[in-house]
Amino acid sequence: MDANSRFDLVGASPQFRKAVAQIQRMASIDATVLIAGETGTGKEVAARAIHYGSERAHKPFVPVNCGALAESLVESELFGHERGAFTDAKTASIGLVGQATGGTIFLDEIDALTPKAQAALLRFLQDRTYRRVGGGSLLQVDVRVLVASNADLDALARERRFRQDLLYRLRVLSLRLPPLRERPGDGVLLARNMLKRLSHQYRTHARELHAEGEDFIRGYDWPGNIRELENVIHREFLMSDDEALRLRETREELMPGDVAAAPAETASTSASAPESTVADADCTSFKDAKAKAVAEFERSYVREMLARAGGNLSQAARLSNQERSAFGKLVRKYRLGGEGQVA
């Protein structure tokens, strides 16, 4: 396995190879990096590759979704607090920055930080010193800072919604990850890699992509990028009976009217199906049956991830390769408690 596969950097397009070359170069330079890219382009994957390809690889990598931090507790979450600093501060906390000592802290959705938090981060970036909430001592930490955003930070700065001076501090090195629609051929490579991983995860025989599935992947724009592709492949892997995935259900959903009628042999097979199968199908619509199966999978999967993470929502989200906010919505949707049990 080469280094790129190890870091889940899969792709052969010139645009992606350029980004990978930048990642490898930035891993050797101990400086702040601003990672830009649309939702689902793999910004955290790139951040992890930079960290684990650097001399800090043996130290912690601490990912933080700034959009998931409570506005009133942002500084406490980042920089820690002393016991009694506020009502619920029953014990002292070293904060996320403290947890990343010697390693890397990755601040995703940096544009979600409040003006007060932006000011605190700016002070910290100047010399890596900070004070815990409620504390008087000035602390210093050796940590590398990587940040990411899918927003146009320059536009936000012009609108005075993001500090221009903070943007200068963050943009020591800049990395832009291309969207999937700008990476010809990479979608199919990614899908094949995902199928191998899913076969291993579910301990089943290997599945392949049918030519129809490959054509669809190449022709669709993928506004949700790699994350959307991954969700599609995962769903089709679980729900399709085809040995070679045609992605027919996804094509019908995302590009209605673009799917040709089923081949004659398929219709013939359906016509000769046992009467009991037809009767069973009449009991509930295909759409309802499919929705029920997907819901059962989601509920089981979320419960399992929470159990593996010991009830830690952030860790469970990382295990499932989802943003914390998206994973949290599933937890609330299925009323699953912190320990992965039904609330």
VODREN-853035 format. One record per residue (C-alpha): residue in three letters; chain; x, y, z. Coordinates in steps of 0.2 Angstrom, whole numbers, padded with zeros to 4 digits. Layout:
! VODREN-853035
{code->Ala; unit->A; X->X; Y->Y; Z->Z}
...
! end
This chain:
! VODREN-853035
{code->Met; unit->A; X->0000; Y->0000; Z->0000}
{code->Asp; unit->A; X->0007; Y->0017; Z->-0005}
{code->Ala; unit->A; X->0007; Y->0032; Z->0006}
{code->Asn; unit->A; X->-0007; Y->0040; Z->-0003}
{code->Ser; unit->A; X->-0018; Y->0025; Z->-0001}
{code->Arg; unit->A; X->-0014; Y->0024; Z->0017}
{code->Phe; unit->A; X->-0021; Y->0042; Z->0019}
{code->Asp; unit->A; X->-0036; Y->0038; Z->0008}
{code->Leu; unit->A; X->-0030; Y->0050; Z->-0005}
{code->Val; unit->A; X->-0037; Y->0041; Z->-0020}
{code->Gly; unit->A; X->-0036; Y->0048; Z->-0038}
{code->Ala; unit->A; X->-0026; Y->0050; Z->-0054}
{code->Ser; unit->A; X->-0032; Y->0066; Z->-0062}
{code->Pro; unit->A; X->-0020; Y->0080; Z->-0064}
{code->Gln; unit->A; X->-0030; Y->0091; Z->-0053}
{code->Phe; unit->A; X->-0029; Y->0079; Z->-0039}
{code->Arg; unit->A; X->-0011; Y->0074; Z->-0041}
{code->Lys; unit->A; X->-0007; Y->0093; Z->-0040}
{code->Ala; unit->A; X->-0016; Y->0094; Z->-0023}
{code->Val; unit->A; X->-0008; Y->0078; Z->-0017}
{code->Ala; unit->A; X->0009; Y->0085; Z->-0021}
{code->Gln; unit->A; X->0005; Y->0101; Z->-0011}
{code->Ile; unit->A; X->-0001; Y->0090; Z->0004}
{code->Gln; unit->A; X->0016; Y->0081; Z->0003}
{code->Arg; unit->A; X->0026; Y->0097; Z->0003}
{code->Met; unit->A; X->0015; Y->0105; Z->0016}
{code->Ala; unit->A; X->0018; Y->0090; Z->0028}
{code->Ser; unit->A; X->0036; Y->0094; Z->0028}
{code->Ile; unit->A; X->0034; Y->0113; Z->0032}
{code->Asp; unit->A; X->0028; Y->0116; Z->0050}
{code->Ala; unit->A; X->0017; Y->0131; Z->0047}
{code->Thr; unit->A; X->-0002; Y->0135; Z->0047}
{code->Val; unit->A; X->-0012; Y->0129; Z->0032}
{code->Leu; unit->A; X->-0029; Y->0135; Z->0026}
{code->Ile; unit->A; X->-0038; Y->0121; Z->0017}
{code->Ala; unit->A; X->-0052; Y->0127; Z->0005}
{code->Gly; unit->A; X->-0064; Y->0116; Z->-0004}
{code->Glu; unit->A; X->-0083; Y->0113; Z->-0006}
{code->Thr; unit->A; X->-0092; Y->0102; Z->0006}
{code->Gly; unit->A; X->-0087; Y->0084; Z->0004}
{code->Thr; unit->A; X->-0071; Y->0086; Z->-0005}
{code->Gly; unit->A; X->-0060; Y->0078; Z->0009}
{code->Lys; unit->A; X->-0053; Y->0093; Z->0019}
{code->Glu; unit->A; X->-0051; Y->0083; Z->0035}
{code->Val; unit->A; X->-0043; Y->0068; Z->0025}
{code->Ala; unit->A; X->-0031; Y->0081; Z->0018}
{code->Ala; unit->A; X->-0027; Y->0088; Z->0036}
{code->Arg; unit->A; X->-0024; Y->0071; Z->0043}
{code->Ala; unit->A; X->-0012; Y->0067; Z->0028}
{code->Ile; unit->A; X->-0003; Y->0083; Z->0032}
{code->His; unit->A; X->-0002; Y->0079; Z->0050}
{code->Tyr; unit->A; X->0003; Y->0060; Z->0048}
{code->Gly; unit->A; X->0015; Y->0064; Z->0035}
{code->Ser; unit->A; X->0024; Y->0077; Z->0046}
{code->Glu; unit->A; X->0037; Y->0075; Z->0061}
{code->Arg; unit->A; X->0022; Y->0078; Z->0072}
{code->Ala; unit->A; X->0014; Y->0061; Z->0067}
{code->His; unit->A; X->0017; Y->0053; Z->0084}
{code->Lys; unit->A; X->0008; Y->0066; Z->0093}
{code->Pro; unit->A; X->-0011; Y->0070; Z->0094}
{code->Phe; unit->A; X->-0021; Y->0075; Z->0079}
{code->Val; unit->A; X->-0036; Y->0084; Z->0087}
{code->Pro; unit->A; X->-0051; Y->0088; Z->0074}
{code->Val; unit->A; X->-0063; Y->0102; Z->0079}
{code->Asn; unit->A; X->-0079; Y->0106; Z->0071}
{code->Cys; unit->A; X->-0081; Y->0124; Z->0075}
{code->Gly; unit->A; X->-0099; Y->0124; Z->0069}
{code->Ala; unit->A; X->-0103; Y->0112; Z->0083}
{code->Leu; unit->A; X->-0096; Y->0122; Z->0097}
{code->Ala; unit->A; X->-0108; Y->0131; Z->0108}
{code->Glu; unit->A; X->-0107; Y->0149; Z->0106}
{code->Ser; unit->A; X->-0105; Y->0153; Z->0125}
{code->Leu; unit->A; X->-0092; Y->0139; Z->0127}
{code->Val; unit->A; X->-0081; Y->0141; Z->0112}
{code->Glu; unit->A; X->-0066; Y->0149; Z->0122}
{code->Ser; unit->A; X->-0068; Y->0136; Z->0136}
{code->Glu; unit->A; X->-0069; Y->0122; Z->0123}
{code->Leu; unit->A; X->-0053; Y->0128; Z->0114}
{code->Phe; unit->A; X->-0042; Y->0134; Z->0128}
{code->Gly; unit->A; X->-0049; Y->0126; Z->0143}
{code->His; unit->A; X->-0055; Y->0133; Z->0160}
{code->Glu; unit->A; X->-0051; Y->0133; Z->0178}
{code->Arg; unit->A; X->-0062; Y->0125; Z->0191}
{code->Gly; unit->A; X->-0077; Y->0136; Z->0195}
{code->Ala; unit->A; X->-0074; Y->0148; Z->0180}
{code->Phe; unit->A; X->-0092; Y->0147; Z->0177}
{code->Thr; unit->A; X->-0108; Y->0138; Z->0184}
{code->Asp; unit->A; X->-0105; Y->0120; Z->0176}
{code->Ala; unit->A; X->-0086; Y->0121; Z->0178}
{code->Lys; unit->A; X->-0085; Y->0108; Z->0192}
{code->Thr; unit->A; X->-0067; Y->0102; Z->0186}
{code->Ala; unit->A; X->-0053; Y->0111; Z->0177}
{code->Ser; unit->A; X->-0051; Y->0107; Z->0158}
{code->Ile; unit->A; X->-0035; Y->0109; Z->0148}
{code->Gly; unit->A; X->-0046; Y->0112; Z->0132}
{code->Leu; unit->A; X->-0044; Y->0105; Z->0114}
{code->Val; unit->A; X->-0028; Y->0116; Z->0111}
{code->Gly; unit->A; X->-0020; Y->0108; Z->0127}
{code->Gln; unit->A; X->-0025; Y->0090; Z->0121}
{code->Ala; unit->A; X->-0016; Y->0094; Z->0104}
{code->Thr; unit->A; X->0001; Y->0098; Z->0113}
{code->Gly; unit->A; X->0015; Y->0093; Z->0102}
{code->Gly; unit->A; X->0004; Y->0088; Z->0088}
{code->Thr; unit->A; X->-0009; Y->0096; Z->0077}
{code->Ile; unit->A; X->-0026; Y->0105; Z->0080}
{code->Phe; unit->A; X->-0038; Y->0105; Z->0065}
{code->Leu; unit->A; X->-0051; Y->0118; Z->0065}
{code->Asp; unit->A; X->-0065; Y->0114; Z->0052}
{code->Glu; unit->A; X->-0078; Y->0126; Z->0048}
{code->Ile; unit->A; X->-0067; Y->0140; Z->0054}
{code->Asp; unit->A; X->-0080; Y->0153; Z->0047}
{code->Ala; unit->A; X->-0092; Y->0148; Z->0061}
{code->Leu; unit->A; X->-0082; Y->0155; Z->0075}
{code->Thr; unit->A; X->-0090; Y->0170; Z->0083}
{code->Pro; unit->A; X->-0081; Y->0187; Z->0083}
{code->Lys; unit->A; X->-0075; Y->0185; Z->0101}
{code->Ala; unit->A; X->-0068; Y->0168; Z->0097}
{code->Gln; unit->A; X->-0060; Y->0174; Z->0081}
{code->Ala; unit->A; X->-0051; Y->0188; Z->0092}
{code->Ala; unit->A; X->-0045; Y->0174; Z->0104}
{code->Leu; unit->A; X->-0038; Y->0163; Z->0090}
{code->Leu; unit->A; X->-0029; Y->0178; Z->0083}
{code->Arg; unit->A; X->-0020; Y->0181; Z->0099}
{code->Phe; unit->A; X->-0016; Y->0163; Z->0101}
{code->Leu; unit->A; X->-0009; Y->0162; Z->0083}
{code->Gln; unit->A; X->0003; Y->0177; Z->0086}
{code->Asp; unit->A; X->0014; Y->0167; Z->0098}
{code->Arg; unit->A; X->0005; Y->0151; Z->0104}
{code->Thr; unit->A; X->0001; Y->0158; Z->0121}
{code->Tyr; unit->A; X->-0016; Y->0159; Z->0129}
{code->Arg; unit->A; X->-0025; Y->0159; Z->0146}
{code->Arg; unit->A; X->-0038; Y->0147; Z->0151}
{code->Val; unit->A; X->-0055; Y->0154; Z->0155}
{code->Gly; unit->A; X->-0055; Y->0159; Z->0173}
{code->Gly; unit->A; X->-0036; Y->0158; Z->0174}
{code->Gly; unit->A; X->-0023; Y->0171; Z->0176}
{code->Ser; unit->A; X->-0007; Y->0162; Z->0171}
{code->Leu; unit->A; X->-0001; Y->0164; Z->0153}
{code->Leu; unit->A; X->0002; Y->0147; Z->0145}
{code->Gln; unit->A; X->0012; Y->0142; Z->0130}
{code->Val; unit->A; X->0010; Y->0127; Z->0119}
{code->Asp; unit->A; X->0019; Y->0119; Z->0104}
{code->Val; unit->A; X->0005; Y->0115; Z->0092}
{code->Arg; unit->A; X->0002; Y->0116; Z->0073}
{code->Val; unit->A; X->-0014; Y->0124; Z->0067}
{code->Leu; unit->A; X->-0023; Y->0118; Z->0052}
{code->Val; unit->A; X->-0040; Y->0126; Z->0047}
{code->Ala; unit->A; X->-0053; Y->0123; Z->0034}
{code->Ser; unit->A; X->-0068; Y->0131; Z->0027}
{code->Asn; unit->A; X->-0080; Y->0128; Z->0012}
{code->Ala; unit->A; X->-0085; Y->0147; Z->0013}
{code->Asp; unit->A; X->-0077; Y->0161; Z->0003}
{code->Leu; unit->A; X->-0067; Y->0169; Z->0018}
{code->Asp; unit->A; X->-0062; Y->0184; Z->0007}
{code->Ala; unit->A; X->-0080; Y->0188; Z->0004}
{code->Leu; unit->A; X->-0084; Y->0186; Z->0022}
{code->Ala; unit->A; X->-0069; Y->0197; Z->0027}
{code->Arg; unit->A; X->-0075; Y->0211; Z->0015}
{code->Glu; unit->A; X->-0092; Y->0210; Z->0023}
{code->Arg; unit->A; X->-0084; Y->0211; Z->0040}
{code->Arg; unit->A; X->-0091; Y->0194; Z->0045}
{code->Phe; unit->A; X->-0073; Y->0187; Z->0047}
{code->Arg; unit->A; X->-0058; Y->0196; Z->0053}
{code->Gln; unit->A; X->-0046; Y->0201; Z->0039}
{code->Asp; unit->A; X->-0031; Y->0201; Z->0051}
{code->Leu; unit->A; X->-0035; Y->0183; Z->0056}
{code->Leu; unit->A; X->-0037; Y->0178; Z->0038}
{code->Tyr; unit->A; X->-0019; Y->0184; Z->0035}
{code->Arg; unit->A; X->-0013; Y->0173; Z->0050}
{code->Leu; unit->A; X->-0022; Y->0158; Z->0044}
{code->Arg; unit->A; X->-0016; Y->0159; Z->0026}
{code->Val; unit->A; X->0002; Y->0156; Z->0028}
{code->Leu; unit->A; X->0000; Y->0141; Z->0017}
{code->Ser; unit->A; X->-0016; Y->0138; Z->0006}
{code->Leu; unit->A; X->-0022; Y->0122; Z->-0001}
{code->Arg; unit->A; X->-0038; Y->0120; Z->-0012}
{code->Leu; unit->A; X->-0046; Y->0103; Z->-0015}
{code->Pro; unit->A; X->-0054; Y->0102; Z->-0032}
{code->Pro; unit->A; X->-0072; Y->0096; Z->-0032}
{code->Leu; unit->A; X->-0076; Y->0079; Z->-0040}
{code->Arg; unit->A; X->-0083; Y->0086; Z->-0056}
{code->Glu; unit->A; X->-0066; Y->0094; Z->-0059}
{code->Arg; unit->A; X->-0057; Y->0077; Z->-0057}
{code->Pro; unit->A; X->-0061; Y->0067; Z->-0073}
{code->Gly; unit->A; X->-0060; Y->0048; Z->-0069}
{code->Asp; unit->A; X->-0057; Y->0049; Z->-0051}
{code->Gly; unit->A; X->-0075; Y->0046; Z->-0046}
{code->Val; unit->A; X->-0074; Y->0028; Z->-0053}
{code->Leu; unit->A; X->-0058; Y->0025; Z->-0044}
{code->Leu; unit->A; X->-0065; Y->0031; Z->-0028}
{code->Ala; unit->A; X->-0080; Y->0020; Z->-0030}
{code->Arg; unit->A; X->-0070; Y->0005; Z->-0033}
{code->Asn; unit->A; X->-0060; Y->0008; Z->-0018}
{code->Met; unit->A; X->-0075; Y->0011; Z->-0007}
{code->Leu; unit->A; X->-0082; Y->-0006; Z->-0013}
{code->Lys; unit->A; X->-0067; Y->-0015; Z->-0007}
{code->Arg; unit->A; X->-0068; Y->-0006; Z->0010}
{code->Leu; unit->A; X->-0086; Y->-0010; Z->0012}
{code->Ser; unit->A; X->-0083; Y->-0029; Z->0007}
{code->His; unit->A; X->-0070; Y->-0029; Z->0021}
{code->Gln; unit->A; X->-0081; Y->-0020; Z->0033}
{code->Tyr; unit->A; X->-0096; Y->-0031; Z->0031}
{code->Arg; unit->A; X->-0086; Y->-0047; Z->0028}
{code->Thr; unit->A; X->-0094; Y->-0051; Z->0011}
{code->His; unit->A; X->-0088; Y->-0056; Z->-0006}
{code->Ala; unit->A; X->-0081; Y->-0042; Z->-0017}
{code->Arg; unit->A; X->-0093; Y->-0032; Z->-0028}
{code->Glu; unit->A; X->-0089; Y->-0023; Z->-0044}
{code->Leu; unit->A; X->-0096; Y->-0008; Z->-0053}
{code->His; unit->A; X->-0106; Y->-0012; Z->-0069}
{code->Ala; unit->A; X->-0102; Y->-0001; Z->-0085}
{code->Glu; unit->A; X->-0119; Y->0007; Z->-0082}
{code->Gly; unit->A; X->-0114; Y->0012; Z->-0065}
{code->Glu; unit->A; X->-0097; Y->0019; Z->-0071}
{code->Asp; unit->A; X->-0105; Y->0029; Z->-0084}
{code->Phe; unit->A; X->-0117; Y->0037; Z->-0072}
{code->Ile; unit->A; X->-0103; Y->0041; Z->-0060}
{code->Arg; unit->A; X->-0093; Y->0050; Z->-0074}
{code->Gly; unit->A; X->-0108; Y->0059; Z->-0080}
{code->Tyr; unit->A; X->-0116; Y->0066; Z->-0064}
{code->Asp; unit->A; X->-0109; Y->0082; Z->-0056}
{code->Trp; unit->A; X->-0109; Y->0076; Z->-0038}
{code->Pro; unit->A; X->-0113; Y->0092; Z->-0029}
{code->Gly; unit->A; X->-0110; Y->0083; Z->-0013}
{code->Asn; unit->A; X->-0093; Y->0077; Z->-0019}
{code->Ile; unit->A; X->-0084; Y->0062; Z->-0011}
{code->Arg; unit->A; X->-0096; Y->0062; Z->0003}
{code->Glu; unit->A; X->-0111; Y->0060; Z->-0008}
{code->Leu; unit->A; X->-0103; Y->0047; Z->-0019}
{code->Glu; unit->A; X->-0098; Y->0037; Z->-0003}
{code->Asn; unit->A; X->-0116; Y->0038; Z->0003}
{code->Val; unit->A; X->-0123; Y->0032; Z->-0014}
{code->Ile; unit->A; X->-0110; Y->0017; Z->-0015}
{code->His; unit->A; X->-0114; Y->0012; Z->0003}
{code->Arg; unit->A; X->-0132; Y->0012; Z->0000}
{code->Glu; unit->A; X->-0132; Y->0003; Z->-0016}
{code->Phe; unit->A; X->-0119; Y->-0010; Z->-0008}
{code->Leu; unit->A; X->-0132; Y->-0014; Z->0005}
{code->Met; unit->A; X->-0148; Y->-0013; Z->-0004}
{code->Ser; unit->A; X->-0144; Y->-0019; Z->-0022}
{code->Asp; unit->A; X->-0144; Y->-0038; Z->-0026}
{code->Asp; unit->A; X->-0133; Y->-0035; Z->-0042}
{code->Glu; unit->A; X->-0116; Y->-0043; Z->-0041}
{code->Ala; unit->A; X->-0110; Y->-0028; Z->-0052}
{code->Leu; unit->A; X->-0118; Y->-0012; Z->-0046}
{code->Arg; unit->A; X->-0128; Y->-0003; Z->-0059}
{code->Leu; unit->A; X->-0133; Y->0011; Z->-0047}
{code->Arg; unit->A; X->-0150; Y->0011; Z->-0056}
{code->Glu; unit->A; X->-0160; Y->0016; Z->-0040}
{code->Thr; unit->A; X->-0148; Y->0031; Z->-0038}
{code->Arg; unit->A; X->-0149; Y->0036; Z->-0056}
{code->Glu; unit->A; X->-0168; Y->0035; Z->-0055}
{code->Glu; unit->A; X->-0168; Y->0046; Z->-0040}
{code->Leu; unit->A; X->-0155; Y->0059; Z->-0045}
{code->Met; unit->A; X->-0158; Y->0059; Z->-0064}
{code->Pro; unit->A; X->-0176; Y->0054; Z->-0066}
{code->Gly; unit->A; X->-0181; Y->0050; Z->-0084}
{code->Asp; unit->A; X->-0163; Y->0047; Z->-0089}
{code->Val; unit->A; X->-0164; Y->0028; Z->-0085}
{code->Ala; unit->A; X->-0168; Y->0017; Z->-0100}
{code->Ala; unit->A; X->-0182; Y->0004; Z->-0098}
{code->Ala; unit->A; X->-0177; Y->-0013; Z->-0091}
{code->Pro; unit->A; X->-0170; Y->-0026; Z->-0103}
{code->Ala; unit->A; X->-0182; Y->-0038; Z->-0110}
{code->Glu; unit->A; X->-0175; Y->-0053; Z->-0100}
{code->Thr; unit->A; X->-0177; Y->-0043; Z->-0084}
{code->Ala; unit->A; X->-0196; Y->-0041; Z->-0088}
{code->Ser; unit->A; X->-0197; Y->-0059; Z->-0093}
{code->Thr; unit->A; X->-0189; Y->-0064; Z->-0076}
{code->Ser; unit->A; X->-0201; Y->-0053; Z->-0067}
{code->Ala; unit->A; X->-0216; Y->-0060; Z->-0076}
{code->Ser; unit->A; X->-0211; Y->-0078; Z->-0071}
{code->Ala; unit->A; X->-0208; Y->-0073; Z->-0053}
{code->Pro; unit->A; X->-0217; Y->-0084; Z->-0040}
{code->Glu; unit->A; X->-0235; Y->-0077; Z->-0036}
{code->Ser; unit->A; X->-0231; Y->-0076; Z->-0018}
{code->Thr; unit->A; X->-0217; Y->-0063; Z->-0022}
{code->Val; unit->A; X->-0229; Y->-0052; Z->-0031}
{code->Ala; unit->A; X->-0242; Y->-0054; Z->-0017}
{code->Asp; unit->A; X->-0229; Y->-0049; Z->-0004}
{code->Ala; unit->A; X->-0224; Y->-0034; Z->-0015}
{code->Asp; unit->A; X->-0242; Y->-0028; Z->-0016}
{code->Cys; unit->A; X->-0242; Y->-0027; Z->0003}
{code->Thr; unit->A; X->-0232; Y->-0012; Z->0003}
{code->Ser; unit->A; X->-0224; Y->-0001; Z->-0010}
{code->Phe; unit->A; X->-0206; Y->-0002; Z->-0015}
{code->Lys; unit->A; X->-0203; Y->0015; Z->-0010}
{code->Asp; unit->A; X->-0210; Y->0012; Z->0008}
{code->Ala; unit->A; X->-0200; Y->-0005; Z->0009}
{code->Lys; unit->A; X->-0184; Y->0004; Z->0004}
{code->Ala; unit->A; X->-0186; Y->0018; Z->0016}
{code->Lys; unit->A; X->-0189; Y->0006; Z->0030}
{code->Ala; unit->A; X->-0174; Y->-0004; Z->0026}
{code->Val; unit->A; X->-0163; Y->0011; Z->0025}
{code->Ala; unit->A; X->-0170; Y->0018; Z->0042}
{code->Glu; unit->A; X->-0166; Y->0001; Z->0050}
{code->Phe; unit->A; X->-0149; Y->0001; Z->0043}
{code->Glu; unit->A; X->-0146; Y->0020; Z->0049}
{code->Arg; unit->A; X->-0152; Y->0016; Z->0066}
{code->Ser; unit->A; X->-0142; Y->0000; Z->0068}
{code->Tyr; unit->A; X->-0126; Y->0009; Z->0061}
{code->Val; unit->A; X->-0128; Y->0024; Z->0072}
{code->Arg; unit->A; X->-0130; Y->0014; Z->0088}
{code->Glu; unit->A; X->-0115; Y->0003; Z->0083}
{code->Met; unit->A; X->-0104; Y->0018; Z->0081}
{code->Leu; unit->A; X->-0109; Y->0026; Z->0097}
{code->Ala; unit->A; X->-0106; Y->0009; Z->0106}
{code->Arg; unit->A; X->-0088; Y->0008; Z->0098}
{code->Ala; unit->A; X->-0085; Y->0026; Z->0104}
{code->Gly; unit->A; X->-0091; Y->0023; Z->0121}
{code->Gly; unit->A; X->-0105; Y->0036; Z->0119}
{code->Asn; unit->A; X->-0094; Y->0050; Z->0113}
{code->Leu; unit->A; X->-0103; Y->0059; Z->0099}
{code->Ser; unit->A; X->-0087; Y->0067; Z->0091}
{code->Gln; unit->A; X->-0078; Y->0051; Z->0091}
{code->Ala; unit->A; X->-0093; Y->0041; Z->0084}
{code->Ala; unit->A; X->-0094; Y->0054; Z->0070}
{code->Arg; unit->A; X->-0075; Y->0052; Z->0066}
{code->Leu; unit->A; X->-0077; Y->0033; Z->0065}
{code->Ser; unit->A; X->-0091; Y->0035; Z->0053}
{code->Asn; unit->A; X->-0082; Y->0048; Z->0043}
{code->Gln; unit->A; X->-0096; Y->0061; Z->0045}
{code->Glu; unit->A; X->-0097; Y->0078; Z->0051}
{code->Arg; unit->A; X->-0102; Y->0079; Z->0070}
{code->Ser; unit->A; X->-0117; Y->0090; Z->0066}
{code->Ala; unit->A; X->-0124; Y->0077; Z->0053}
{code->Phe; unit->A; X->-0121; Y->0062; Z->0064}
{code->Gly; unit->A; X->-0129; Y->0072; Z->0078}
{code->Lys; unit->A; X->-0145; Y->0074; Z->0067}
{code->Leu; unit->A; X->-0145; Y->0055; Z->0065}
{code->Val; unit->A; X->-0144; Y->0052; Z->0084}
{code->Arg; unit->A; X->-0158; Y->0064; Z->0087}
{code->Lys; unit->A; X->-0168; Y->0057; Z->0073}
{code->Tyr; unit->A; X->-0168; Y->0039; Z->0080}
{code->Arg; unit->A; X->-0168; Y->0045; Z->0098}
{code->Leu; unit->A; X->-0152; Y->0037; Z->0103}
{code->Gly; unit->A; X->-0144; Y->0042; Z->0119}
{code->Gly; unit->A; X->-0126; Y->0045; Z->0123}
{code->Glu; unit->A; X->-0122; Y->0027; Z->0126}
{code->Gly; unit->A; X->-0130; Y->0021; Z->0110}
{code->Gln; unit->A; X->-0146; Y->0015; Z->0118}
{code->Val; unit->A; X->-0163; Y->0020; Z->0114}
{code->Ala; unit->A; X->-0168; Y->0035; Z->0123}
! end
